[in-house]
Amino acid sequence: MKKLELYTTLACPHCKTMRRTIDEVMPDFIGQYKFSEISASSPLGYLKSLKNNIHSAPTLLIDGRVVARTSISKAELLHIFKSNL
């Protein structure tokens, strides 16, 4: 199972959009991706974002590799998910 991480901040409108897009796509990939959202606004999330060299939100990682540094469309996300299996 692939590890999917979304780094977000509290006030970011693009983060909310990205989260909705992930929620729409995830049902097609049950058992293939394990999703977690990490708030870069929290102390632990901030430290994790620094460790992963993340300086903007939203940022999406698959198995520790950055695959998107902004909100992307559903079609783009589907392509990324399929190409990373």
RASULVEN-V640425 format. One record per residue. N is the residue number from 1. RES is the residue in one small letter. OMEGA is omega in radians with two decimals (NA if undefined). NEAR is the number of other C-alpha atoms within 12 Angstrom. Layout:
<<N RES OMEGA NEAR> <N RES OMEGA NEAR>>
This chain:
<<1 m -3.13 14> <2 k 3.14 21> <3 k -3.12 22> <4 l -3.13 33> <5 e 3.07 35> <6 l 3.09 44> <7 y -3.08 45> <8 t 2.95 36> <9 t -3.01 28> <10 l -3.02 18> <11 a -3.02 14> <12 c 3.12 21> <13 p 3.13 16> <14 h 3.10 24> <15 c 3.12 30> <16 k 3.10 25> <17 t 3.14 22> <18 m 3.13 32> <19 r 3.10 35> <20 r 3.13 20> <21 t 3.09 24> <22 i 3.12 34> <23 d 3.11 21> <24 e -3.02 18> <25 v -3.03 26> <26 m -3.14 23> <27 p 3.11 16> <28 d -3.06 15> <29 f 3.13 23> <30 i 3.14 15> <31 g -3.14 14> <32 q 3.13 20> <33 y 3.01 25> <34 k -3.01 21> <35 f 2.96 27> <36 s 3.08 22> <37 e -3.10 31> <38 i 3.12 30> <39 s 3.11 29> <40 a 3.09 31> <41 s 3.13 23> <42 s -3.14 16> <43 p 3.14 13> <44 l 3.11 14> <45 g 3.10 25> <46 y 3.12 22> <47 l 3.11 18> <48 k 3.14 23> <49 s 3.08 31> <50 l 3.14 16> <51 k -3.11 13> <52 n 3.11 24> <53 n 3.13 19> <54 i -3.09 31> <55 h 3.10 23> <56 s -3.14 26> <57 a -0.02 37> <58 p 3.01 37> <59 t -3.10 36> <60 l 3.12 38> <61 l 2.98 34> <62 i -3.09 29> <63 d 3.06 22> <64 g -3.14 21> <65 r 3.14 20> <66 v 3.11 26> <67 v 3.08 26> <68 a 3.12 28> <69 r 3.11 23> <70 t 3.07 28> <71 s -3.11 29> <72 i -3.12 27> <73 s 3.11 20> <74 k 3.14 20> <75 a 3.11 15> <76 e 3.14 19> <77 l 3.08 31> <78 l 3.12 22> <79 h 3.13 16> <80 i -3.14 25> <81 f -3.12 31> <82 k -3.09 18> <83 s -3.14 11> <84 n 3.11 21> <85 l NA 17>>
